[in-house]
């Protein structure tokens, strides 16, 4: 990629970002689009600050950026929870890390690289003169690169330790602040055997915990196989929706000049017919609910509630039976986090399901070799002309080559991998996870490793090494130099990738064009005239965290190789910060809270990046005929691995479990405040299965306004 192509890519991305952000700043001031751009505020009952019509509403503005900068971490923690704050801290980590590394890299390494070769640089790559490939073999200047490697590694580990330690404290404090949550008193029990005497699992749960946890056991909620009941409930909700739509049409016809009284009467008759069907269906649901317990449609799964957090923690973290495949216990997820249908999946089948998911994800990764390799073929235009001679027609149009080689490859790559997170979350749904948080974390891992394998490694190989394999066979002595330049040659491609993923990607994230078009289509077609409801969604961790972590990995790996890439990462994280603070404040809602369990995975991603940087520089120093520098990196690699192991021992257990000490402290605080009994009572009612809960599917103004479902 030539310098001209890189400039064209930057210009296109910057121009698109300015255009999209300007459009967003205008649309967000229009009351019609408030359900899209203020979904969270509207769902919480807050009013939006829309003013009466004026020409200022048609002009772009930047005040949303200043508001995002003023938001504090305490506000995010109080309003959105620790999981959201963990993501914000990831963005802040990127800003702090790359600002310092950029200053040192640009001021020290860039001049060193530019003046590091006595031979004039004839490479066609725009950034080669500023990379480590421009350093002469055996030069003592490589020791400066080694020093910078040590600085980047140690600074990264220092920041990681600070973040881990601080977030650990916030997790403990968050658990204390959320003392009223029912999951702190409840555990999930699986593989419950039948009671020998009564042949029921509910009886077995009560006998077991009454005997082995007599001082803290309170009650239990056995789960049932309610698939048939779930289908009837879906039918009831569908009938309710039809009644709502018919009522809207009926009221529209009554006040329309072009309709007759007979039209309105037809709608009323249809509504009455559907209401009768709804009442009949309600009686059938009530009958099945009552029969479910009688017919013993019990699952070997139960939520067990304890009278103290201390008792729940001890039970969740203990082996209950000599056979570890019976009476399997774990901390219960939040009631809103539970995926109820997955609790019916047999526990012993879960490993098989997850193996199938891993195989499917691997096949998806292999399949994406084709588009990624094709993208690199476009980026390497000179090679493309040899493979595909008609491509020479591009040279006939001025500046078209710069657009194709500079902007098009990264845009196509981002477009291809856009569907990957949705495919991975679909696979994670099939793995049988009992909570949305575990499903999202699993999808997050799969997406991250997919991106590392396809976007990073495959782009590196297909874009650099494979292009030079033929020539290397004829000139084997040049293999080391070619390999060294191959790594740095991809720096310009990754610059364009970061520009496209950051400027265009973050801009589209805040504009939400898909949701915008969907809302407009609904408003002017089937939902015309109806009251608009906000589009509430949770922060898509599985989609956002892996892409941010990948860009961080690219920046860390290339910190020593091509320090000119680092300032682009600073801009990437700054824009990402203001965009997602706006989304967190105005758009995304909190649908579950794990109290920071995402951070250990983020920590792991960054450690992988640091280790990959060190392994890469070991090879580069060797290829640059500096074996002493290569051997000097090995102790640093060992220190990084030991640091990661220490963090696993020091911090990870507290993120995965709740200590007995913290549970006891929170119990004592509740007793002191007189809240213990009230919190336990809330926990007893929180885990009732959805199929047994009383529902109100009636319509206002009819006899069905009263709930026709009663608890079993």
C-alpha positions as CSV (number, residue, x, y, z in Angstrom):
1,X,0.0,0.0,0.0
2,X,1.4,3.4,-1.0
3,X,1.3,6.5,1.0
4,X,-1.3,8.0,-1.3
5,X,-3.6,5.0,-0.7
6,X,-3.2,5.4,3.1
7,X,-4.1,9.1,2.9
8,X,-7.1,8.4,0.7
9,X,-8.3,5.8,3.2
10,X,-7.9,8.2,6.1
11,X,-9.7,11.0,4.2
12,X,-12.7,8.7,3.3
13,X,-13.0,7.4,6.8
14,X,-12.7,10.9,8.4
15,X,-15.2,12.3,5.9
16,X,-17.7,9.5,6.6
17,X,-17.3,9.9,10.3
18,X,-17.9,13.7,10.2
19,X,-21.0,13.2,7.9
20,X,-22.5,10.4,10.1
21,X,-21.9,12.1,13.4
22,X,-23.4,15.4,12.0
23,X,-26.4,13.5,10.9
24,X,-26.7,11.8,14.3
25,X,-26.5,15.2,16.1
26,X,-29.4,16.4,14.0
27,X,-31.6,13.4,14.2
28,X,-31.3,13.0,18.0
29,X,-32.9,16.4,18.4
30,X,-36.1,15.3,16.5
31,X,-38.9,14.1,18.8
32,X,-39.9,11.6,16.2
33,X,-36.7,9.6,16.7
34,X,-36.6,9.8,20.5
35,X,-37.5,6.0,20.9
36,X,-34.3,5.2,19.0
37,X,-31.8,7.7,20.5
38,X,-33.3,8.0,24.0
39,X,-34.6,4.5,24.5
40,X,-33.1,4.1,27.9
41,X,-34.3,7.4,29.3
42,X,-37.9,6.8,28.0
43,X,-38.0,3.3,29.4
44,X,-37.1,4.6,32.8
45,X,-39.8,7.3,32.6
46,X,-37.4,10.2,32.1
47,X,-38.3,13.1,29.8
48,X,-36.2,14.0,26.9
49,X,-35.0,17.6,26.5
50,X,-36.6,18.3,23.1
51,X,-37.4,21.9,22.5
52,X,-40.1,23.4,20.3
53,X,-39.2,23.6,16.6
54,X,-36.4,26.0,15.7
55,X,-33.7,26.1,13.1
56,X,-31.2,25.0,15.7
57,X,-32.8,21.6,15.6
58,X,-31.6,21.3,12.0
59,X,-28.0,22.2,12.7
60,X,-25.3,19.7,13.9
61,X,-23.8,20.2,17.3
62,X,-21.1,18.8,19.6
63,X,-22.7,19.2,23.0
64,X,-23.3,15.4,23.2
65,X,-19.5,15.0,23.3
66,X,-19.0,17.4,26.2
67,X,-21.8,15.7,28.1
68,X,-20.1,12.3,27.6
69,X,-16.8,13.6,28.9
70,X,-18.5,15.0,32.0
71,X,-20.0,11.6,33.0
72,X,-18.2,10.1,36.0
73,X,-17.5,6.5,36.9
74,X,-19.7,6.8,40.0
75,X,-22.7,7.8,37.9
76,X,-22.1,4.9,35.5
77,X,-21.8,2.5,38.4
78,X,-24.9,3.7,40.1
79,X,-27.1,3.9,37.0
80,X,-25.8,1.0,34.9
81,X,-23.8,-1.4,37.1
82,X,-20.3,-2.7,37.3
83,X,-20.4,-4.7,34.0
84,X,-20.9,-1.5,32.1
85,X,-18.2,0.2,34.1
86,X,-15.8,-2.6,33.2
87,X,-16.3,-1.9,29.5
88,X,-15.8,1.8,30.1
89,X,-12.6,1.0,32.0
90,X,-11.4,-1.1,29.0
91,X,-11.7,2.0,26.8
92,X,-10.0,4.1,29.4
93,X,-7.2,1.5,29.7
94,X,-6.7,1.8,25.9
95,X,-6.5,5.6,26.1
96,X,-4.0,5.6,29.1
97,X,-1.9,2.9,27.6
98,X,-1.6,4.1,24.0
99,X,-1.2,7.8,24.9
100,X,2.0,7.1,26.8
101,X,3.3,4.5,24.3
102,X,2.6,6.9,21.4
103,X,4.6,9.7,23.0
104,X,7.6,7.4,23.6
105,X,7.3,5.5,20.3
106,X,6.9,8.6,18.1
107,X,9.6,10.6,19.8
108,X,12.2,7.8,20.2
109,X,11.5,4.9,17.8
110,X,10.2,6.7,14.7
111,X,13.3,8.9,14.2
112,X,15.5,5.9,15.1
113,X,13.8,3.7,12.4
114,X,13.9,6.4,9.8
115,X,17.6,6.9,10.1
116,X,18.4,3.3,10.8
117,X,19.4,2.2,7.3
118,X,22.4,3.3,5.2
119,X,20.7,2.0,2.0
120,X,17.9,4.2,0.5
121,X,14.5,2.7,1.2
122,X,12.9,1.6,-2.1
123,X,9.9,-0.3,-0.7
124,X,6.5,0.4,-2.0
125,X,5.0,0.2,1.4
126,X,4.2,3.6,2.8
127,X,5.3,3.0,6.4
128,X,8.4,0.8,5.9
129,X,10.8,3.7,6.4
130,X,9.3,4.2,9.9
131,X,9.3,0.6,11.0
132,X,11.8,-1.8,12.4
133,X,12.4,-3.3,9.0
134,X,14.3,-0.2,8.1
135,X,17.0,-1.0,10.8
136,X,20.1,-2.6,9.4
137,X,20.8,-6.2,10.4
138,X,23.0,-6.4,13.5
139,X,22.6,-2.8,14.4
140,X,22.9,-1.8,18.1
141,X,19.9,0.4,17.6
142,X,17.8,-2.8,18.1
143,X,18.7,-2.5,21.8
144,X,16.5,0.6,21.9
145,X,13.7,-1.4,20.5
146,X,14.3,-4.0,23.2
147,X,14.2,-1.3,25.9
148,X,10.9,0.0,24.4
149,X,9.5,-3.6,24.5
150,X,10.4,-3.9,28.2
151,X,8.7,-0.5,28.8
152,X,5.5,-1.4,26.9
153,X,5.3,-4.8,28.7
154,X,6.0,-3.5,32.2
155,X,3.7,-0.5,31.7
156,X,0.9,-2.8,30.4
157,X,1.3,-5.1,33.4
158,X,1.3,-2.2,35.8
159,X,-2.0,-0.9,34.4
160,X,-3.5,-4.3,34.4
161,X,-2.6,-4.8,38.0
162,X,-4.1,-1.5,39.0
163,X,-7.3,-2.2,37.1
164,X,-7.7,-5.7,38.5
165,X,-7.1,-4.5,42.1
166,X,-9.5,-1.5,41.7
167,X,-12.2,-3.5,40.1
168,X,-11.9,-6.2,42.7
169,X,-12.6,-3.6,45.4
170,X,-15.6,-2.3,43.4
171,X,-17.0,-5.8,43.0
172,X,-16.9,-6.4,46.7
173,X,-18.5,-3.0,47.3
174,X,-21.1,-3.6,44.6
175,X,-22.1,-6.9,46.2
176,X,-22.6,-5.1,49.5
177,X,-24.7,-2.4,47.8
178,X,-26.9,-5.0,46.2
179,X,-27.6,-6.9,49.4
180,X,-31.3,-7.1,48.6
181,X,-30.8,-9.1,45.4
182,X,-32.3,-12.6,45.7
183,X,-29.4,-14.4,44.0
184,X,-27.2,-13.8,47.1
185,X,-29.5,-16.1,49.1
186,X,-30.1,-18.7,46.4
187,X,-28.2,-21.5,44.8
188,X,-29.0,-23.7,41.8
189,X,-29.0,-27.4,42.3
190,X,-28.9,-29.9,39.4
191,X,-29.0,-33.7,39.0
192,X,-31.4,-34.1,41.9
193,X,-32.2,-37.8,42.4
194,X,-35.7,-39.1,43.2
195,X,-36.8,-39.6,46.8
196,X,-36.7,-43.3,47.6
197,X,-39.9,-43.0,49.7
198,X,-42.2,-40.7,47.7
199,X,-40.6,-40.9,44.3
200,X,-40.5,-37.2,43.8
201,X,-37.6,-34.8,43.4
202,X,-39.1,-31.9,45.4
203,X,-39.3,-34.1,48.4
204,X,-35.7,-35.2,47.9
205,X,-34.5,-31.6,47.9
206,X,-36.3,-30.8,51.1
207,X,-35.0,-33.9,52.9
208,X,-31.4,-33.4,51.7
209,X,-31.0,-29.8,52.6
210,X,-32.9,-30.1,55.8
211,X,-30.5,-32.8,56.9
212,X,-27.2,-31.4,55.7
213,X,-27.8,-27.6,55.9
214,X,-30.2,-27.5,58.9
215,X,-29.1,-24.1,60.2
216,X,-29.4,-22.1,57.0
217,X,-31.8,-23.9,54.7
218,X,-35.1,-22.0,54.1
219,X,-37.1,-23.3,51.1
220,X,-36.9,-24.6,47.5
221,X,-38.5,-24.1,44.2
222,X,-38.5,-27.2,42.0
223,X,-38.7,-26.7,38.2
224,X,-41.1,-28.3,35.9
225,X,-41.2,-29.4,32.3
226,X,-43.6,-26.7,31.0
227,X,-43.1,-26.9,27.2
228,X,-46.7,-27.5,26.5
229,X,-47.8,-24.7,28.8
230,X,-45.3,-22.3,27.3
231,X,-46.9,-22.9,23.9
232,X,-50.3,-22.1,25.3
233,X,-48.9,-19.0,26.9
234,X,-47.5,-17.9,23.5
235,X,-50.9,-18.5,21.9
236,X,-52.5,-16.4,24.6
237,X,-50.1,-13.5,24.1
238,X,-50.6,-13.7,20.3
239,X,-54.4,-13.4,20.9
240,X,-53.8,-10.5,23.2
241,X,-51.8,-8.8,20.4
242,X,-54.5,-9.4,17.8
243,X,-57.1,-7.9,20.2
244,X,-54.9,-4.8,20.6
245,X,-54.5,-4.4,16.9
246,X,-58.2,-4.8,16.2
247,X,-59.1,-2.3,18.9
248,X,-56.8,0.2,17.3
249,X,-58.4,-0.4,13.9
250,X,-61.9,-0.3,15.3
251,X,-61.3,3.1,17.0
252,X,-59.7,4.4,13.7
253,X,-62.8,3.3,11.7
254,X,-65.2,4.9,14.1
255,X,-63.6,8.3,13.7
256,X,-63.0,8.0,10.0
257,X,-65.3,9.8,7.5
258,X,-64.8,7.1,4.8
259,X,-65.9,4.2,7.0
260,X,-69.4,3.0,7.8
261,X,-70.8,1.8,11.1
262,X,-70.9,-1.8,9.8
263,X,-67.2,-1.8,9.5
264,X,-66.7,-0.9,13.1
265,X,-69.3,-3.4,14.1
266,X,-67.4,-6.2,12.3
267,X,-64.2,-5.3,14.3
268,X,-66.2,-5.3,17.6
269,X,-67.6,-8.8,16.8
270,X,-64.2,-10.1,15.9
271,X,-62.8,-8.7,19.2
272,X,-65.5,-10.3,21.2
273,X,-64.8,-13.7,19.5
274,X,-61.1,-13.4,20.3
275,X,-61.8,-12.5,23.9
276,X,-63.9,-15.6,24.3
277,X,-61.0,-17.7,22.9
278,X,-58.7,-16.0,25.3
279,X,-60.8,-16.8,28.3
280,X,-61.1,-20.5,27.2
281,X,-57.3,-20.6,26.7
282,X,-56.9,-19.1,30.2
283,X,-59.0,-21.8,31.8
284,X,-57.0,-24.5,30.0
285,X,-53.7,-22.9,31.3
286,X,-55.0,-22.8,34.8
287,X,-56.0,-26.5,34.6
288,X,-52.6,-27.5,33.3
289,X,-50.9,-25.5,36.0
290,X,-52.8,-27.3,38.7
291,X,-52.2,-30.7,37.1
292,X,-48.4,-30.2,36.6
293,X,-47.7,-30.8,40.3
294,X,-50.1,-33.8,40.4
295,X,-48.6,-35.4,37.3
296,X,-45.1,-34.9,38.7
297,X,-43.6,-33.1,35.7
298,X,-40.6,-32.3,37.7
299,X,-37.1,-31.6,36.4
300,X,-33.9,-32.6,38.3
301,X,-33.3,-28.9,38.9
302,X,-34.3,-26.6,41.8
303,X,-33.5,-23.2,43.2
304,X,-32.8,-23.5,46.9
305,X,-33.1,-20.5,49.1
306,X,-31.2,-20.0,52.4
307,X,-31.8,-17.8,55.4
308,X,-28.4,-16.2,55.1
309,X,-25.8,-15.4,52.4
310,X,-23.3,-17.3,54.5
311,X,-25.3,-20.5,54.2
312,X,-25.8,-20.0,50.4
313,X,-22.1,-19.4,49.8
314,X,-21.1,-22.5,51.7
315,X,-23.7,-24.7,49.9
316,X,-22.8,-23.3,46.5
317,X,-19.0,-23.9,46.9
318,X,-19.2,-27.3,48.5
319,X,-19.4,-30.8,47.1
320,X,-22.7,-32.2,48.3
321,X,-22.3,-35.9,47.5
322,X,-19.7,-38.6,47.2
323,X,-20.8,-38.9,43.6
324,X,-19.8,-35.5,42.1
325,X,-22.4,-36.0,39.3
326,X,-25.3,-35.8,41.9
327,X,-26.4,-32.7,43.8
328,X,-24.4,-30.3,41.7
329,X,-24.6,-26.8,43.2
330,X,-23.6,-23.4,42.0
331,X,-24.5,-19.8,42.8
332,X,-27.8,-18.9,41.2
333,X,-27.8,-16.2,38.5
334,X,-30.1,-13.2,38.9
335,X,-33.8,-14.1,38.2
336,X,-33.7,-11.7,35.1
337,X,-30.5,-13.4,33.9
338,X,-31.9,-17.0,33.9
339,X,-32.6,-18.8,30.6
340,X,-35.4,-21.0,31.9
341,X,-35.7,-23.3,28.9
342,X,-32.0,-24.3,29.2
343,X,-32.6,-25.6,32.7
344,X,-34.4,-28.5,31.2
345,X,-31.2,-29.6,29.4
346,X,-29.6,-32.6,31.1
347,X,-26.4,-31.7,32.8
348,X,-24.5,-34.7,31.4
349,X,-25.3,-33.6,27.8
350,X,-23.7,-30.1,28.2
351,X,-20.1,-31.2,27.4
352,X,-21.3,-32.8,24.2
353,X,-23.3,-29.6,23.3
354,X,-20.2,-27.5,23.9
355,X,-17.9,-29.7,21.8
356,X,-20.4,-29.4,18.9
357,X,-20.4,-25.6,19.4
358,X,-16.5,-25.5,19.3
359,X,-16.5,-27.5,16.1
360,X,-19.1,-25.3,14.5
361,X,-17.2,-22.1,15.5
362,X,-14.0,-23.6,14.1
363,X,-15.7,-24.5,10.8
364,X,-17.0,-20.9,10.6
365,X,-13.4,-19.6,11.2
366,X,-12.1,-21.8,8.4
367,X,-14.8,-20.7,6.1
368,X,-13.9,-17.1,6.5
369,X,-10.4,-17.8,5.2
370,X,-11.8,-17.2,1.7
371,X,-13.0,-13.6,2.1
372,X,-10.0,-12.6,4.2
373,X,-7.6,-13.9,1.6
374,X,-9.6,-12.2,-1.1
375,X,-9.4,-8.9,0.8
376,X,-5.6,-9.2,1.0
377,X,-5.5,-9.9,-2.7
378,X,-7.2,-6.5,-3.3
379,X,-4.8,-4.8,-0.9
380,X,-1.8,-6.2,-2.8
381,X,-2.7,-4.6,-6.2
382,X,0.6,-5.4,-7.9
383,X,0.3,-9.1,-7.1
384,X,-3.4,-9.0,-8.1
385,X,-2.5,-7.7,-11.6
386,X,-0.3,-10.8,-12.1
387,X,-3.0,-13.2,-10.9
388,X,-5.9,-11.4,-12.6
389,X,-4.8,-9.2,-15.6
390,X,-8.2,-7.5,-16.2
391,X,-7.5,-5.7,-12.9
392,X,-5.1,-3.4,-14.8
393,X,-8.2,-1.5,-16.0
394,X,-8.2,0.2,-12.6
395,X,-5.2,2.2,-13.6
396,X,-7.2,3.9,-16.4
397,X,-9.2,5.9,-13.9
398,X,-7.2,8.4,-11.9
399,X,-7.1,7.9,-8.1
400,X,-9.3,4.8,-8.3
401,X,-6.4,2.6,-7.4
402,X,-5.8,4.5,-4.2
403,X,-9.4,4.1,-3.2
404,X,-9.4,0.4,-4.0
405,X,-6.2,-0.5,-2.3
406,X,-6.5,2.0,0.6
407,X,-10.2,1.9,1.6
408,X,-11.9,-1.0,0.0
409,X,-10.0,-3.9,1.7
410,X,-10.7,-2.8,5.2
411,X,-14.3,-1.9,4.4
412,X,-15.0,-5.3,2.8
413,X,-13.3,-7.1,5.8
414,X,-15.3,-5.1,8.3
415,X,-18.5,-5.9,6.3
416,X,-17.8,-9.6,6.1
417,X,-17.0,-10.0,9.8
418,X,-20.0,-7.9,10.9
419,X,-22.2,-11.0,10.9
420,X,-19.7,-13.1,13.0
421,X,-20.9,-11.9,16.5
422,X,-24.5,-12.7,15.6
423,X,-23.5,-16.1,14.4
424,X,-21.5,-16.8,17.5
425,X,-24.2,-15.7,19.9
426,X,-26.5,-18.0,18.0
427,X,-24.1,-20.9,18.6
428,X,-23.8,-19.9,22.2
429,X,-27.6,-20.2,22.6
430,X,-27.4,-23.8,21.6
431,X,-24.7,-24.6,24.2
432,X,-27.2,-24.9,27.1
433,X,-26.0,-22.1,29.3
434,X,-28.3,-21.3,32.2
435,X,-27.9,-17.5,32.1
436,X,-27.6,-14.8,29.5
437,X,-24.4,-13.6,31.1
438,X,-22.6,-16.9,30.6
439,X,-23.9,-17.2,27.1
440,X,-22.7,-13.6,26.2
441,X,-19.3,-14.3,27.8
442,X,-18.9,-17.5,25.9
443,X,-19.8,-15.8,22.6
444,X,-17.4,-13.0,23.5
445,X,-14.6,-15.5,23.8
446,X,-15.5,-17.2,20.5
447,X,-15.7,-13.9,18.6
448,X,-12.3,-12.7,20.0
449,X,-10.4,-15.8,19.0
450,X,-12.2,-15.8,15.6
451,X,-11.0,-12.2,15.1
452,X,-7.4,-13.0,16.2
453,X,-7.3,-16.0,13.9
454,X,-8.9,-14.5,10.8
455,X,-8.3,-10.8,11.0
456,X,-4.9,-10.7,12.6
457,X,-3.0,-13.9,11.7
458,X,-4.6,-14.7,8.4
459,X,-4.3,-11.1,7.2
460,X,-0.7,-11.2,8.2
461,X,0.0,-14.4,6.4
462,X,-2.1,-14.0,3.3
463,X,-1.1,-10.4,2.9
464,X,2.7,-10.7,3.3
465,X,4.3,-14.1,3.6
466,X,2.3,-16.0,0.9
467,X,3.1,-13.2,-1.6
468,X,6.8,-13.8,-1.2
469,X,7.0,-17.6,-0.9
470,X,7.8,-18.1,-4.6
471,X,10.6,-15.6,-4.7
472,X,12.0,-16.9,-1.4
473,X,12.4,-20.4,-2.9
474,X,14.7,-18.9,-5.5
475,X,16.6,-16.7,-3.0
476,X,16.7,-18.7,0.3
477,X,19.3,-16.4,1.8
478,X,16.7,-13.6,1.7
479,X,14.1,-15.4,3.7
480,X,14.9,-13.8,7.1
481,X,14.8,-10.3,5.6
482,X,11.6,-11.0,3.8
483,X,10.0,-12.4,6.9
484,X,11.0,-9.4,9.0
485,X,9.6,-7.0,6.4
486,X,6.5,-9.1,6.0
487,X,5.4,-8.4,9.6
488,X,6.0,-4.6,9.3
489,X,4.5,-4.5,5.7
490,X,1.0,-5.1,7.1
491,X,1.2,-2.1,9.4
492,X,-0.4,0.1,6.8
493,X,-3.3,-2.3,6.2
494,X,-4.0,-2.5,10.0
495,X,-3.9,1.3,10.1
496,X,-6.7,1.4,7.5
497,X,-8.5,-1.4,9.4
498,X,-8.4,0.6,12.6
499,X,-9.6,3.7,10.8
500,X,-12.5,1.9,9.3
501,X,-13.5,0.0,12.4
502,X,-13.1,3.1,14.6
503,X,-14.2,6.1,12.6
504,X,-16.9,4.4,10.5
505,X,-17.8,1.6,12.9
506,X,-18.2,3.8,16.0
507,X,-20.1,6.4,13.9
508,X,-22.6,3.8,12.7
509,X,-22.9,2.5,16.2
510,X,-24.2,5.8,17.5
511,X,-26.3,6.5,14.4
512,X,-28.0,3.0,14.5
513,X,-29.0,3.2,10.8
514,X,-30.7,-0.3,10.8
515,X,-32.9,0.5,13.7
516,X,-33.6,4.0,12.3
517,X,-34.8,2.5,9.0
518,X,-36.9,-0.2,10.8
519,X,-38.6,2.5,13.0
520,X,-39.4,4.6,10.0
521,X,-40.8,1.7,8.1
522,X,-43.0,0.6,11.0
523,X,-44.2,4.2,11.7
524,X,-45.5,4.6,8.1
525,X,-46.9,1.1,7.6
526,X,-48.4,-1.4,10.1
527,X,-47.8,0.7,13.2
528,X,-49.0,4.0,11.7
529,X,-50.9,6.0,14.2
530,X,-49.9,3.8,17.2
531,X,-48.0,5.0,20.2
532,X,-44.3,4.5,19.7
533,X,-42.4,2.5,22.3
534,X,-38.7,2.8,23.0
535,X,-36.3,0.3,21.5
536,X,-34.6,-1.0,24.6
537,X,-31.6,-3.3,24.3
538,X,-28.7,-4.2,26.6
539,X,-25.1,-3.4,25.8
540,X,-24.0,-6.1,23.3
541,X,-20.8,-7.1,25.1
542,X,-20.3,-10.1,22.8
543,X,-20.2,-7.8,19.8
544,X,-18.2,-4.8,21.2
545,X,-15.6,-6.2,23.6
546,X,-13.9,-8.6,21.1
547,X,-13.5,-5.9,18.4
548,X,-12.0,-3.4,20.9
549,X,-9.7,-6.1,22.3
550,X,-8.6,-7.0,18.8
551,X,-7.6,-3.4,18.0
552,X,-5.8,-3.3,21.3
553,X,-4.0,-6.5,20.4
554,X,-3.0,-5.0,17.0
555,X,-1.7,-1.9,18.7
556,X,0.3,-3.8,21.3
557,X,1.9,-6.2,18.8
558,X,2.9,-3.4,16.5
559,X,4.1,-1.0,19.2
560,X,7.7,-2.0,18.7
561,X,7.4,-3.0,15.0
562,X,5.6,0.2,13.7
563,X,5.1,2.9,16.4
564,X,3.4,5.2,13.9
565,X,0.3,3.0,14.3
566,X,-0.1,4.0,18.0
567,X,-1.5,7.5,17.5
568,X,-4.3,6.0,15.5
569,X,-5.2,3.8,18.4
570,X,-5.4,6.8,20.7
571,X,-8.0,8.4,18.3
572,X,-9.8,5.0,18.1
573,X,-10.3,4.7,21.9
574,X,-11.1,8.4,22.4
575,X,-13.9,8.2,19.8
576,X,-15.1,4.9,21.2
577,X,-15.2,6.4,24.7
578,X,-17.5,9.3,23.8
579,X,-19.7,7.2,21.5
580,X,-20.4,4.5,24.1
581,X,-20.8,6.8,27.0
582,X,-23.6,8.4,25.0
583,X,-25.1,5.0,24.2
584,X,-24.8,3.9,27.8
585,X,-26.5,7.1,29.1
586,X,-29.3,7.3,26.5
587,X,-29.8,4.0,24.7
588,X,-28.7,0.7,26.4
589,X,-30.4,-0.7,29.5
590,X,-29.0,-3.1,32.0
591,X,-30.6,-6.5,31.7
592,X,-28.3,-8.4,34.0
593,X,-25.4,-7.7,36.4
594,X,-22.5,-10.1,37.1
595,X,-20.6,-7.6,39.2
596,X,-17.6,-7.3,36.9
597,X,-17.1,-10.9,35.7
598,X,-16.1,-9.7,32.3
599,X,-12.9,-8.2,33.5
600,X,-10.9,-11.5,34.0
601,X,-11.6,-12.2,30.3
602,X,-10.5,-8.8,29.2
603,X,-7.4,-9.1,31.3
604,X,-6.7,-12.4,29.5
605,X,-7.1,-10.8,26.1
606,X,-4.6,-8.1,26.9
607,X,-2.1,-10.6,28.3
608,X,-2.4,-12.6,25.1
609,X,-1.5,-9.4,23.2
610,X,1.5,-8.7,25.3
611,X,2.8,-12.3,25.0
612,X,2.2,-12.2,21.3
613,X,4.2,-8.9,21.0
614,X,7.1,-10.5,22.9
615,X,7.1,-13.7,20.8
616,X,7.0,-11.6,17.6
617,X,10.0,-9.5,18.7
618,X,12.0,-12.6,19.6
619,X,11.6,-13.7,15.9
620,X,12.3,-10.2,14.6
621,X,15.5,-9.7,16.6
622,X,16.7,-13.1,15.4
623,X,16.0,-12.2,11.8
624,X,17.8,-8.9,12.3
625,X,20.9,-10.8,13.3
626,X,20.7,-9.8,16.9
627,X,20.3,-13.1,18.8
628,X,21.5,-11.6,22.1
629,X,18.4,-9.3,22.0
630,X,16.2,-12.3,21.2
631,X,17.5,-14.3,24.2
632,X,17.0,-11.2,26.4
633,X,13.3,-11.2,25.6
634,X,12.8,-14.7,27.0
635,X,13.1,-13.6,30.7
636,X,10.6,-10.8,30.0
637,X,8.2,-13.4,28.5
638,X,8.6,-15.6,31.6
639,X,7.9,-12.6,33.9
640,X,4.7,-11.9,31.9
641,X,3.5,-15.5,32.3
642,X,4.3,-15.5,36.0
643,X,2.4,-12.1,36.4
644,X,-0.6,-13.6,34.7
645,X,-0.5,-16.7,37.0
646,X,-0.2,-14.4,40.1
647,X,-3.3,-12.5,39.0
648,X,-5.2,-15.8,38.6
649,X,-4.3,-16.7,42.1
650,X,-4.7,-13.2,43.7
651,X,-7.8,-11.9,41.9
652,X,-9.7,-14.5,39.8
653,X,-11.2,-16.6,42.7
654,X,-12.9,-13.5,44.1
655,X,-14.4,-12.7,40.7
656,X,-15.8,-16.2,40.2
657,X,-17.1,-16.7,43.8
658,X,-18.2,-14.8,46.8
659,X,-16.0,-15.2,49.9
660,X,-17.5,-16.5,53.2
661,X,-16.1,-13.4,54.9
662,X,-17.9,-11.0,52.5
663,X,-21.1,-13.0,52.8
664,X,-21.0,-12.9,56.6
665,X,-20.3,-9.2,56.6
666,X,-23.3,-8.5,54.4
667,X,-25.5,-10.7,56.7
668,X,-24.4,-8.7,59.7
669,X,-25.2,-5.4,57.9
670,X,-28.7,-6.7,57.1
671,X,-29.3,-7.8,60.7
672,X,-28.1,-4.4,61.9
673,X,-30.5,-2.6,59.5
674,X,-33.4,-5.1,60.2
675,X,-33.6,-6.1,56.5
676,X,-32.7,-9.8,56.8
677,X,-36.2,-11.2,56.9
678,X,-37.4,-8.9,54.1
679,X,-34.6,-9.9,51.8
680,X,-35.1,-13.6,52.4
681,X,-38.8,-13.2,51.7
682,X,-38.0,-11.6,48.4
683,X,-35.7,-14.4,47.5
684,X,-38.4,-17.0,48.2
685,X,-40.7,-15.5,45.5
686,X,-38.1,-14.5,42.9
687,X,-37.4,-17.9,41.2
688,X,-40.9,-19.0,40.4
689,X,-40.8,-20.5,36.9
690,X,-42.5,-18.2,34.2
691,X,-45.0,-20.9,33.4
692,X,-46.4,-20.8,36.9
693,X,-46.6,-17.1,37.4
694,X,-49.9,-15.3,37.4
695,X,-50.2,-13.3,34.1
696,X,-52.6,-10.6,33.1
697,X,-53.3,-11.0,29.4
698,X,-56.6,-9.2,29.6
699,X,-57.5,-6.0,27.7
700,X,-58.7,-2.8,29.3
701,X,-62.4,-2.4,29.4
702,X,-63.3,-6.1,29.1
703,X,-64.0,-8.9,31.5
704,X,-60.5,-10.2,30.9
705,X,-58.8,-7.4,32.8
706,X,-58.4,-9.7,35.8
707,X,-55.6,-12.2,35.7
708,X,-56.9,-15.6,34.7
709,X,-53.7,-17.4,35.8
710,X,-53.2,-18.4,39.4
711,X,-50.1,-19.7,41.1
712,X,-49.8,-23.5,41.1
